[in-house]
Amino acid sequence: MASNIGIAETKNARRRSETASTAVDAAREEATMAYVEAHGGRKDKLLVSSERPRVRVRADALRCLAVPLSRDGPERQITGVLLDAALDLLRRRQAGRRRRKGRRVLLGSVEEQDWLEYVSSLPPRTAAAHDADMSATGARYLAHDTVLFPVNHQSHFFVAALDVAAGEYRILDSSNYGRRFGPRFYDAAMSKIRGGVARCVAAAGRAEADAGGWKLRMVAGLPAQTDESSCGLFAIKCMELWDGEKLERGFTMDDVHELRRKLAGELIFWELNEMQEVKDEIEFMARKMMMMSSSSPLRNCGDRVNLATLGGAGGVCACY
């Protein structure tokens, strides 16, 4: 009997601990979104800063994550800066995982798109410094089975998965712009990237990899994007889950909405983020929210929180 009582008490204690942890996480998530909303107009306020990897995200770049789902449109679209920061976070999480289903996968960056497009525009004969950079880039690609490039074309993000052995790019696009604009949309988006990659791998010793020979192929059956503003988040999910042949598991718009809701907090409370003052301010707000919630629930879209009383500024809806 005594042992049964002890087991029951242990289970109850565990449930209370889990409930308390969930409440703390929820309060911090709400406080983070309220903080981002309050400071979202500021281009001078740094919220995420890291040296290795080098990451800089200002408040205005995170503002899109705090825009309610009901306001679908350009203001909810993430920028290349935010997408690259999310990929740095993903690389850190997957650092111990060198292969996906036996394939070596390399995550590129939006910034790398600019570099490859620049390389494609260089004259046939280049300076030694350019040759060295191109050779190093090409060698990095050739050391992997799959290279995932986030591509931004006409304010739309998709992923180009380069299968190095097959010599083709597999296009992962949540909203399939090809249906709207035809294959020429991807041909235009990838033209300079393909040229840049070809020059880099040629500099690394694979001369047969000309841009025209590495074709594009659309991947069918991907999760469908049903709004106009989540293409960047879909790109992040695809880069997280593509194993070189297929997605390791499916995902839905609900998963994308969850990523939007959690990404700001994951970046701000990342252990590599050096902006401790920002973390402390949000933690203080979260504690105040938990104290207030017993008498004045915050999960009501009609309620507005005065951040001046929570360590912030202004009044914003705390429901996301």
Secondary structure as UniProt FT lines:
FT   HELIX           2..39
FT   TURN            40..41
FT   STRAND          46..50
FT   TURN            51..54
FT   STRAND          55..58
FT   HELIX           59..62
FT   HELIX           63..66
FT   TURN            69..70
FT   HELIX           74..76
FT   HELIX           80..93
FT   TURN            94..96
FT   STRAND          99..100
FT   TURN            101..102
FT   STRAND          103..107
FT   HELIX           110..120
FT   HELIX           128..142
FT   STRAND          146..153
FT   TURN            154..155
FT   STRAND          156..163
FT   TURN            164..167
FT   STRAND          168..172
FT   HELIX           177..181
FT   HELIX           184..203
FT   TURN            204..205
FT   TURN            207..208
FT   HELIX           211..213
FT   STRAND          215..218
FT   HELIX           231..241
FT   HELIX           253..268
FT   TURN            271..272
FT   HELIX           276..293
FT   TURN            294..295
FT   TURN            301..302
FT   STRAND          304..306
FT   HELIX           307..309
FT   TURN            310..311
FT   STRAND          315..317
//
